[in-house]
Structures are given as C-alpha cells and as structure tokens.
Amino acid sequence: MSKEDGKVTVEIFGEKHVLRGTEDLEYIQKLAYKVDKKMRLTAQRFPRLAAHRIAILVALNLEDDLEKLREEQETLMEMLGEQSE
C-alpha cells in the first residue's frame, strides 16, 4: 500500500485500487485491509464462487452488521430517553 499525492494504493482480493478520500490515508488502508480479509475468508468458505459474487456476499454481510448496529443504537437511545424522563 503506497501513498502519493493524497492517493493511496490498496490491494483487495488480489486487485490493486488507487483511492482518494477525505479520510486519513491510513484509515482508508485499514478499511481496505478489513474488506480484503473478509473477502478472503468468504472465498475460503465458498471456494467455487466468482469474485464478484464474493464481493456481493461481503457487501450484504457488512450492510447486515451496519443495520443491526443502527437498531442497537436506536434501542439504546430510546432507553436513555426513558431514563431522562
């Protein structure tokens, strides 16, 4: 993973990608590493799937995680609201 002119090159599932973002470049590298790891673990579980299908499964799993966290946050916010009344 290299940095150049506000860009960062990352490798995800064997493919290099040049990314630019508003976040810290090290943070982007960290995210790319985690996505790569999830794709590789998914590929181990489903070795016959094409890369694009692995990416779809990873995206669905990440969205599921995010939705569950949002629901948990909403529940906690409701509990805090009830306690302050």
DRENMAR-515511 format. One record per residue: residue number from 1; x, y, z of N, C-alpha, C in turn. Coordinates in steps of 0.05 Angstrom, whole numbers, m for minus. Example, Ala and Ser with C-alpha at 12.3 -4.5 7.8 and 13.67 -1.06 7.14 Angstrom:
BEGIN
<zase><nr>1</nr><n_px>264</n_px><n_py>m114</n_py><n_pz>156</n_pz><ca_px>246</ca_px><ca_py>m90</ca_py><ca_pz>156</ca_pz><c_px>264</c_px><c_py>m66</c_py><c_pz>156</c_pz></zase>
<zase><nr>2</nr><n_px>257</n_px><n_py>m45</n_py><n_pz>142</n_pz><ca_px>273</ca_px><ca_py>m21</ca_py><ca_pz>143</ca_pz><c_px>258</c_px><c_py>1</c_py><c_pz>157</c_pz></zase>
This chain:
BEGIN
<zase><nr>1</nr><n_px>17</n_px><n_py>m24</n_py><n_pz>0</n_pz><ca_px>0</ca_px><ca_py>0</ca_py><ca_pz>0</ca_pz><c_px>18</c_px><c_py>25</c_py><c_pz>0</c_pz></zase>
<zase><nr>2</nr><n_px>15</n_px><n_py>40</n_py><n_pz>m20</n_pz><ca_px>32</ca_px><ca_py>64</ca_py><ca_pz>m22</ca_pz><c_px>16</c_px><c_py>89</c_py><c_pz>m23</c_pz></zase>
<zase><nr>3</nr><n_px>28</n_px><n_py>111</n_py><n_pz>m14</n_pz><ca_px>15</ca_px><ca_py>138</ca_py><ca_pz>m14</ca_pz><c_px>29</c_px><c_py>156</c_py><c_pz>m34</c_pz></zase>
<zase><nr>4</nr><n_px>13</n_px><n_py>172</n_py><n_pz>m49</n_pz><ca_px>25</ca_px><ca_py>191</ca_py><ca_pz>m68</ca_pz><c_px>4</c_px><c_py>212</c_py><c_pz>m74</c_pz></zase>
<zase><nr>5</nr><n_px>11</n_px><n_py>237</n_py><n_pz>m69</n_pz><ca_px>m7</ca_px><ca_py>260</ca_py><ca_pz>m75</ca_pz><c_px>m35</c_px><c_py>257</c_py><c_pz>m65</c_pz></zase>
<zase><nr>6</nr><n_px>m38</n_px><n_py>249</n_py><n_pz>m40</n_pz><ca_px>m65</ca_px><ca_py>246</ca_py><ca_pz>m28</ca_pz><c_px>m80</c_px><c_py>222</c_py><c_pz>m37</c_pz></zase>
<zase><nr>7</nr><n_px>m66</n_px><n_py>204</n_py><n_pz>m51</n_pz><ca_px>m79</ca_px><ca_py>179</ca_py><ca_pz>m61</ca_pz><c_px>m66</c_px><c_py>156</c_py><c_pz>m46</c_pz></zase>
<zase><nr>8</nr><n_px>m80</n_px><n_py>135</n_py><n_pz>m44</n_pz><ca_px>m69</ca_px><ca_py>111</ca_py><ca_pz>m32</ca_pz><c_px>m75</c_px><c_py>87</c_py><c_pz>m50</c_pz></zase>
<zase><nr>9</nr><n_px>m56</n_px><n_py>70</n_py><n_pz>m54</n_pz><ca_px>m60</ca_px><ca_py>46</ca_py><ca_pz>m70</ca_pz><c_px>m63</c_px><c_py>23</c_py><c_pz>m50</c_pz></zase>
<zase><nr>10</nr><n_px>m85</n_px><n_py>9</n_py><n_pz>m53</n_pz><ca_px>m91</ca_px><ca_py>m14</ca_py><ca_pz>m36</ca_pz><c_px>m96</c_px><c_py>m39</c_py><c_pz>m53</c_pz></zase>
<zase><nr>11</nr><n_px>m93</n_px><n_py>m61</n_py><n_pz>m41</n_pz><ca_px>m99</ca_px><ca_py>m86</ca_py><ca_pz>m55</ca_pz><c_px>m121</c_px><c_py>m101</c_py><c_pz>m41</c_pz></zase>
<zase><nr>12</nr><n_px>m142</n_px><n_py>m106</n_py><n_pz>m56</n_pz><ca_px>m165</ca_px><ca_py>m121</ca_py><ca_pz>m45</ca_pz><c_px>m170</c_px><c_py>m145</c_py><c_pz>m63</c_pz></zase>
<zase><nr>13</nr><n_px>m168</n_px><n_py>m168</n_py><n_pz>m51</n_pz><ca_px>m173</ca_px><ca_py>m193</ca_py><ca_pz>m65</ca_pz><c_px>m157</c_px><c_py>m196</c_py><c_pz>m90</c_pz></zase>
<zase><nr>14</nr><n_px>m131</n_px><n_py>m188</n_py><n_pz>m88</n_pz><ca_px>m113</ca_px><ca_py>m191</ca_py><ca_pz>m110</ca_pz><c_px>m113</c_px><c_py>m169</c_py><c_pz>m131</c_pz></zase>
<zase><nr>15</nr><n_px>m130</n_px><n_py>m149</n_py><n_pz>m128</n_pz><ca_px>m132</ca_px><ca_py>m127</ca_py><ca_pz>m147</ca_pz><c_px>m123</c_px><c_py>m101</c_py><c_pz>m133</c_pz></zase>
<zase><nr>16</nr><n_px>m106</n_px><n_py>m86</n_py><n_pz>m148</n_pz><ca_px>m97</ca_px><ca_py>m60</ca_py><ca_pz>m137</ca_pz><c_px>m118</c_px><c_py>m39</c_py><c_pz>m145</c_pz></zase>
<zase><nr>17</nr><n_px>m122</n_px><n_py>m21</n_py><n_pz>m126</n_pz><ca_px>m141</ca_px><ca_py>1</ca_py><ca_pz>m130</ca_pz><c_px>m128</c_px><c_py>27</c_py><c_pz>m119</c_pz></zase>
<zase><nr>18</nr><n_px>m129</n_px><n_py>48</n_py><n_pz>m135</n_pz><ca_px>m120</ca_px><ca_py>74</ca_py><ca_pz>m126</ca_pz><c_px>m144</c_px><c_py>89</c_py><c_pz>m116</c_pz></zase>
<zase><nr>19</nr><n_px>m142</n_px><n_py>97</n_py><n_pz>m90</n_pz><ca_px>m165</ca_px><ca_py>110</ca_py><ca_pz>m77</ca_pz><c_px>m157</c_px><c_py>138</c_py><c_pz>m67</c_pz></zase>
<zase><nr>20</nr><n_px>m176</n_px><n_py>155</n_py><n_pz>m66</n_pz><ca_px>m173</ca_px><ca_py>181</ca_py><ca_pz>m55</ca_pz><c_px>m198</c_px><c_py>187</c_py><c_pz>m39</c_pz></zase>
<zase><nr>21</nr><n_px>m194</n_px><n_py>199</n_py><n_pz>m16</n_pz><ca_px>m217</ca_px><ca_py>204</ca_py><ca_pz>1</ca_pz><c_px>m212</c_px><c_py>227</c_py><c_pz>20</c_pz></zase>
<zase><nr>22</nr><n_px>m232</n_px><n_py>234</n_py><n_pz>35</n_pz><ca_px>m229</ca_px><ca_py>256</ca_py><ca_pz>54</ca_pz><c_px>m218</c_px><c_py>245</c_py><c_pz>81</c_pz></zase>
<zase><nr>23</nr><n_px>m219</n_px><n_py>219</n_py><n_pz>85</n_pz><ca_px>m209</ca_px><ca_py>207</ca_py><ca_pz>109</ca_pz><c_px>m178</c_px><c_py>205</c_py><c_pz>108</c_pz></zase>
<zase><nr>24</nr><n_px>m166</n_px><n_py>201</n_py><n_pz>131</n_pz><ca_px>m137</ca_px><ca_py>197</ca_py><ca_pz>133</ca_pz><c_px>m130</c_px><c_py>172</c_py><c_pz>116</c_pz></zase>
<zase><nr>25</nr><n_px>m108</n_px><n_py>174</n_py><n_pz>102</n_pz><ca_px>m100</ca_px><ca_py>152</ca_py><ca_pz>84</ca_pz><c_px>m95</c_px><c_py>126</c_py><c_pz>99</c_pz></zase>
<zase><nr>26</nr><n_px>m85</n_px><n_py>127</n_py><n_pz>123</n_pz><ca_px>m81</ca_px><ca_py>103</ca_py><ca_pz>139</ca_pz><c_px>m108</c_px><c_py>90</c_py><c_pz>146</c_pz></zase>
<zase><nr>27</nr><n_px>m128</n_px><n_py>107</n_py><n_pz>150</n_pz><ca_px>m154</ca_px><ca_py>96</ca_py><ca_pz>156</ca_pz><c_px>m165</c_px><c_py>82</c_py><c_pz>132</c_pz></zase>
<zase><nr>28</nr><n_px>m161</n_px><n_py>93</n_py><n_pz>108</n_pz><ca_px>m170</ca_px><ca_py>80</ca_py><ca_pz>83</ca_pz><c_px>m156</c_px><c_py>54</c_py><c_pz>80</c_pz></zase>
<zase><nr>29</nr><n_px>m130</n_px><n_py>53</n_py><n_pz>85</n_pz><ca_px>m115</ca_px><ca_py>28</ca_py><ca_pz>84</ca_pz><c_px>m126</c_px><c_py>7</c_py><c_pz>103</c_pz></zase>
<zase><nr>30</nr><n_px>m133</n_px><n_py>16</n_py><n_pz>127</n_pz><ca_px>m144</ca_px><ca_py>m2</ca_py><ca_pz>147</ca_pz><c_px>m171</c_px><c_py>m14</c_py><c_pz>137</c_pz></zase>
<zase><nr>31</nr><n_px>m188</n_px><n_py>3</n_py><n_pz>126</n_pz><ca_px>m213</ca_px><ca_py>m7</ca_py><ca_pz>115</ca_pz><c_px>m209</c_px><c_py>m27</c_py><c_pz>93</c_pz></zase>
<zase><nr>32</nr><n_px>m190</n_px><n_py>m20</n_py><n_pz>75</n_pz><ca_px>m184</ca_px><ca_py>m38</ca_py><ca_pz>52</ca_pz><c_px>m174</c_px><c_py>m65</c_py><c_pz>62</c_pz></zase>
<zase><nr>33</nr><n_px>m157</n_px><n_py>m64</n_py><n_pz>83</n_pz><ca_px>m147</ca_px><ca_py>m89</ca_py><ca_pz>94</ca_pz><c_px>m169</c_px><c_py>m106</c_py><c_pz>105</c_pz></zase>
<zase><nr>34</nr><n_px>m188</n_px><n_py>m94</n_py><n_pz>119</n_pz><ca_px>m211</ca_px><ca_py>m108</ca_py><ca_pz>131</ca_pz><c_px>m229</c_px><c_py>m120</c_py><c_pz>109</c_pz></zase>
<zase><nr>35</nr><n_px>m234</n_px><n_py>m105</n_py><n_pz>88</n_pz><ca_px>m250</ca_px><ca_py>m115</ca_py><ca_pz>66</ca_pz><c_px>m236</c_px><c_py>m138</c_py><c_pz>52</c_pz></zase>
<zase><nr>36</nr><n_px>m210</n_px><n_py>m136</n_py><n_pz>48</n_pz><ca_px>m194</ca_px><ca_py>m157</ca_py><ca_pz>36</ca_pz><c_px>m196</c_px><c_py>m182</c_py><c_pz>53</c_pz></zase>
<zase><nr>37</nr><n_px>m193</n_px><n_py>m179</n_py><n_pz>79</n_pz><ca_px>m194</ca_px><ca_py>m202</ca_py><ca_pz>97</ca_pz><c_px>m222</c_px><c_py>m215</c_py><c_pz>96</c_pz></zase>
<zase><nr>38</nr><n_px>m243</n_px><n_py>m199</n_py><n_pz>96</n_pz><ca_px>m270</ca_px><ca_py>m211</ca_py><ca_pz>94</ca_pz><c_px>m274</c_px><c_py>m225</c_py><c_pz>68</c_pz></zase>
<zase><nr>39</nr><n_px>m264</n_px><n_py>m214</n_py><n_pz>46</n_pz><ca_px>m267</ca_px><ca_py>m228</ca_py><ca_pz>20</ca_pz><c_px>m252</c_px><c_py>m254</c_py><c_pz>20</c_pz></zase>
<zase><nr>40</nr><n_px>m228</n_px><n_py>m254</n_py><n_pz>31</n_pz><ca_px>m212</ca_px><ca_py>m279</ca_py><ca_pz>31</ca_pz><c_px>m225</c_px><c_py>m300</c_py><c_pz>49</c_pz></zase>
<zase><nr>41</nr><n_px>m236</n_px><n_py>m292</n_py><n_pz>71</n_pz><ca_px>m250</ca_px><ca_py>m312</ca_py><ca_pz>89</ca_pz><c_px>m275</c_px><c_py>m323</c_py><c_pz>75</c_pz></zase>
<zase><nr>42</nr><n_px>m289</n_px><n_py>m305</n_py><n_pz>61</n_pz><ca_px>m313</ca_px><ca_py>m314</ca_py><ca_pz>47</ca_pz><c_px>m305</c_px><c_py>m333</c_py><c_pz>24</c_pz></zase>
<zase><nr>43</nr><n_px>m283</n_px><n_py>m327</n_py><n_pz>10</n_pz><ca_px>m274</ca_px><ca_py>m344</ca_py><ca_pz>m11</ca_pz><c_px>m266</c_px><c_py>m372</c_py><c_pz>m1</c_pz></zase>
<zase><nr>44</nr><n_px>m255</n_px><n_py>m373</n_py><n_pz>23</n_pz><ca_px>m248</ca_px><ca_py>m398</ca_py><ca_pz>35</ca_pz><c_px>m273</c_px><c_py>m415</c_py><c_pz>41</c_pz></zase>
<zase><nr>45</nr><n_px>m294</n_px><n_py>m401</n_py><n_pz>50</n_pz><ca_px>m319</ca_px><ca_py>m415</ca_py><ca_pz>56</ca_pz><c_px>m334</c_px><c_py>m424</c_py><c_pz>31</c_pz></zase>
<zase><nr>46</nr><n_px>m331</n_px><n_py>m408</n_py><n_pz>10</n_pz><ca_px>m345</ca_px><ca_py>m414</ca_py><ca_pz>m15</ca_pz><c_px>m325</c_px><c_py>m413</c_py><c_pz>m39</c_pz></zase>
<zase><nr>47</nr><n_px>m308</n_px><n_py>m433</n_py><n_pz>m41</n_pz><ca_px>m286</ca_px><ca_py>m432</ca_py><ca_pz>m60</ca_pz><c_px>m295</c_px><c_py>m432</c_py><c_pz>m89</c_pz></zase>
<zase><nr>48</nr><n_px>m319</n_px><n_py>m439</n_py><n_pz>m95</n_pz><ca_px>m328</ca_px><ca_py>m440</ca_py><ca_pz>m124</ca_pz><c_px>m341</c_px><c_py>m414</c_py><c_pz>m133</c_pz></zase>
<zase><nr>49</nr><n_px>m344</n_px><n_py>m395</n_py><n_pz>m115</n_pz><ca_px>m357</ca_px><ca_py>m370</ca_py><ca_pz>m123</ca_pz><c_px>m338</c_px><c_py>m352</c_py><c_pz>m138</c_pz></zase>
<zase><nr>50</nr><n_px>m349</n_px><n_py>m338</n_py><n_pz>m157</n_pz><ca_px>m333</ca_px><ca_py>m318</ca_py><ca_pz>m172</ca_pz><c_px>m328</c_px><c_py>m294</c_py><c_pz>m154</c_pz></zase>
<zase><nr>51</nr><n_px>m308</n_px><n_py>m278</n_py><n_pz>m160</n_pz><ca_px>m300</ca_px><ca_py>m256</ca_py><ca_pz>m144</ca_pz><c_px>m323</c_px><c_py>m236</c_py><c_pz>m140</c_pz></zase>
<zase><nr>52</nr><n_px>m338</n_px><n_py>m230</n_py><n_pz>m161</n_pz><ca_px>m360</ca_px><ca_py>m211</ca_py><ca_pz>m158</ca_pz><c_px>m382</c_px><c_py>m221</c_py><c_pz>m140</c_pz></zase>
<zase><nr>53</nr><n_px>m386</n_px><n_py>m247</n_py><n_pz>m139</n_pz><ca_px>m406</ca_px><ca_py>m258</ca_py><ca_pz>m120</ca_pz><c_px>m396</c_px><c_py>m257</c_py><c_pz>m92</c_pz></zase>
<zase><nr>54</nr><n_px>m370</n_px><n_py>m261</n_py><n_pz>m88</n_pz><ca_px>m358</ca_px><ca_py>m259</ca_py><ca_pz>m62</ca_pz><c_px>m361</c_px><c_py>m230</c_py><c_pz>m52</c_pz></zase>
<zase><nr>55</nr><n_px>m356</n_px><n_py>m211</n_py><n_pz>m70</n_pz><ca_px>m359</ca_px><ca_py>m183</ca_py><ca_pz>m63</ca_pz><c_px>m388</c_px><c_py>m176</c_py><c_pz>m55</c_pz></zase>
<zase><nr>56</nr><n_px>m407</n_px><n_py>m188</n_py><n_pz>m69</n_pz><ca_px>m435</ca_px><ca_py>m183</ca_py><ca_pz>m62</ca_pz><c_px>m442</c_px><c_py>m195</c_py><c_pz>m34</c_pz></zase>
<zase><nr>57</nr><n_px>m432</n_px><n_py>m219</n_py><n_pz>m29</n_pz><ca_px>m437</ca_px><ca_py>m231</ca_py><ca_pz>m2</ca_pz><c_px>m425</c_px><c_py>m214</c_py><c_pz>20</c_pz></zase>
<zase><nr>58</nr><n_px>m400</n_px><n_py>m204</n_py><n_pz>15</n_pz><ca_px>m387</ca_px><ca_py>m188</ca_py><ca_pz>35</ca_pz><c_px>m402</c_px><c_py>m162</c_py><c_pz>39</c_pz></zase>
<zase><nr>59</nr><n_px>m411</n_px><n_py>m150</n_py><n_pz>17</n_pz><ca_px>m427</ca_px><ca_py>m125</ca_py><ca_pz>20</ca_pz><c_px>m453</c_px><c_py>m129</c_py><c_pz>35</c_pz></zase>
<zase><nr>60</nr><n_px>m466</n_px><n_py>m151</n_py><n_pz>30</n_pz><ca_px>m491</ca_px><ca_py>m157</ca_py><ca_pz>44</ca_pz><c_px>m486</c_px><c_py>m162</c_py><c_pz>74</c_pz></zase>
<zase><nr>61</nr><n_px>m464</n_px><n_py>m176</n_py><n_pz>80</n_pz><ca_px>m457</ca_px><ca_py>m181</ca_py><ca_pz>108</ca_pz><c_px>m450</c_px><c_py>m155</c_py><c_pz>122</c_pz></zase>
<zase><nr>62</nr><n_px>m435</n_px><n_py>m138</n_py><n_pz>109</n_pz><ca_px>m428</ca_px><ca_py>m112</ca_py><ca_pz>121</ca_pz><c_px>m453</c_px><c_py>m95</c_py><c_pz>126</c_pz></zase>
<zase><nr>63</nr><n_px>m471</n_px><n_py>m95</n_py><n_pz>106</n_pz><ca_px>m496</ca_px><ca_py>m79</ca_py><ca_pz>110</ca_pz><c_px>m513</c_px><c_py>m91</c_py><c_pz>132</c_pz></zase>
<zase><nr>64</nr><n_px>m514</n_px><n_py>m117</n_py><n_pz>135</n_pz><ca_px>m528</ca_px><ca_py>m130</ca_py><ca_pz>157</ca_pz><c_px>m516</c_px><c_py>m122</c_py><c_pz>183</c_pz></zase>
<zase><nr>65</nr><n_px>m490</n_px><n_py>m122</n_py><n_pz>186</n_pz><ca_px>m477</ca_px><ca_py>m113</ca_py><ca_pz>210</ca_pz><c_px>m484</c_px><c_py>m84</c_py><c_pz>216</c_pz></zase>
<zase><nr>66</nr><n_px>m483</n_px><n_py>m67</n_py><n_pz>196</n_pz><ca_px>m490</ca_px><ca_py>m39</ca_py><ca_pz>200</ca_pz><c_px>m519</c_px><c_py>m35</c_py><c_pz>209</c_pz></zase>
<zase><nr>67</nr><n_px>m537</n_px><n_py>m49</n_py><n_pz>196</n_pz><ca_px>m565</ca_px><ca_py>m47</ca_py><ca_pz>203</ca_pz><c_px>m570</c_px><c_py>m56</c_py><c_pz>232</c_pz></zase>
<zase><nr>68</nr><n_px>m557</n_px><n_py>m77</n_py><n_pz>240</n_pz><ca_px>m560</ca_px><ca_py>m87</ca_py><ca_pz>268</ca_pz><c_px>m549</c_px><c_py>m67</c_py><c_pz>288</c_pz></zase>
<zase><nr>69</nr><n_px>m526</n_px><n_py>m54</n_py><n_pz>281</n_pz><ca_px>m515</ca_px><ca_py>m34</ca_py><ca_pz>298</ca_pz><c_px>m533</c_px><c_py>m9</c_py><c_pz>300</c_pz></zase>
<zase><nr>70</nr><n_px>m546</n_px><n_py>m2</n_py><n_pz>278</n_pz><ca_px>m565</ca_px><ca_py>21</ca_py><ca_pz>278</ca_pz><c_px>m589</c_px><c_py>15</c_py><c_pz>296</c_pz></zase>
<zase><nr>71</nr><n_px>m599</n_px><n_py>m10</n_py><n_pz>294</n_pz><ca_px>m622</ca_px><ca_py>m18</ca_py><ca_pz>310</ca_pz><c_px>m614</c_px><c_py>m17</c_py><c_pz>340</c_pz></zase>
<zase><nr>72</nr><n_px>m590</n_px><n_py>m27</n_py><n_pz>346</n_pz><ca_px>m580</ca_px><ca_py>m27</ca_py><ca_pz>373</ca_pz><c_px>m577</c_px><c_py>1</c_py><c_pz>384</c_pz></zase>
<zase><nr>73</nr><n_px>m566</n_px><n_py>19</n_py><n_pz>367</n_pz><ca_px>m563</ca_px><ca_py>47</ca_py><ca_pz>375</ca_pz><c_px>m590</c_px><c_py>59</c_py><c_pz>380</c_pz></zase>
<zase><nr>74</nr><n_px>m609</n_px><n_py>54</n_py><n_pz>363</n_pz><ca_px>m636</ca_px><ca_py>65</ca_py><ca_pz>367</ca_pz><c_px>m648</c_px><c_py>55</c_py><c_pz>393</c_pz></zase>
<zase><nr>75</nr><n_px>m645</n_px><n_py>30</n_py><n_pz>399</n_pz><ca_px>m655</ca_px><ca_py>19</ca_py><ca_pz>424</ca_pz><c_px>m642</c_px><c_py>32</c_py><c_pz>448</c_pz></zase>
<zase><nr>76</nr><n_px>m615</n_px><n_py>36</n_py><n_pz>447</n_pz><ca_px>m601</ca_px><ca_py>49</ca_py><ca_pz>469</ca_pz><c_px>m609</c_px><c_py>78</c_py><c_pz>472</c_pz></zase>
<zase><nr>77</nr><n_px>m614</n_px><n_py>92</n_py><n_pz>450</n_pz><ca_px>m622</ca_px><ca_py>119</ca_py><ca_pz>451</ca_pz><c_px>m650</c_px><c_py>121</c_py><c_pz>464</c_pz></zase>
<zase><nr>78</nr><n_px>m668</n_px><n_py>102</n_py><n_pz>457</n_pz><ca_px>m694</ca_px><ca_py>102</ca_py><ca_pz>469</ca_pz><c_px>m692</c_px><c_py>97</c_py><c_pz>499</c_pz></zase>
<zase><nr>79</nr><n_px>m674</n_px><n_py>78</n_py><n_pz>507</n_pz><ca_px>m671</ca_px><ca_py>73</ca_py><ca_pz>535</ca_pz><c_px>m660</c_px><c_py>97</c_py><c_pz>550</c_pz></zase>
<zase><nr>80</nr><n_px>m642</n_px><n_py>111</n_py><n_pz>538</n_pz><ca_px>m631</ca_px><ca_py>136</ca_py><ca_pz>550</ca_pz><c_px>m653</c_px><c_py>157</c_py><c_pz>553</c_pz></zase>
<zase><nr>81</nr><n_px>m670</n_px><n_py>159</n_py><n_pz>532</n_pz><ca_px>m692</ca_px><ca_py>178</ca_py><ca_pz>533</ca_pz><c_px>m712</c_px><c_py>172</c_py><c_pz>555</c_pz></zase>
<zase><nr>82</nr><n_px>m717</n_px><n_py>146</n_py><n_pz>559</n_pz><ca_px>m736</ca_px><ca_py>138</ca_py><ca_pz>580</ca_pz><c_px>m724</c_px><c_py>144</c_py><c_pz>608</c_pz></zase>
<zase><nr>83</nr><n_px>m698</n_px><n_py>140</n_py><n_pz>611</n_pz><ca_px>m685</ca_px><ca_py>145</ca_py><ca_pz>637</ca_pz><c_px>m684</c_px><c_py>175</c_py><c_pz>644</c_pz></zase>
<zase><nr>84</nr><n_px>m683</n_px><n_py>192</n_py><n_pz>624</n_pz><ca_px>m681</ca_px><ca_py>220</ca_py><ca_pz>629</ca_pz><c_px>m708</c_px><c_py>233</c_py><c_pz>635</c_pz></zase>
<zase><nr>85</nr><n_px>m729</n_px><n_py>218</n_py><n_pz>631</n_pz><ca_px>m756</ca_px><ca_py>230</ca_py><ca_pz>636</ca_pz><c_px>m764</c_px><c_py>228</c_py><c_pz>665</c_pz></zase>
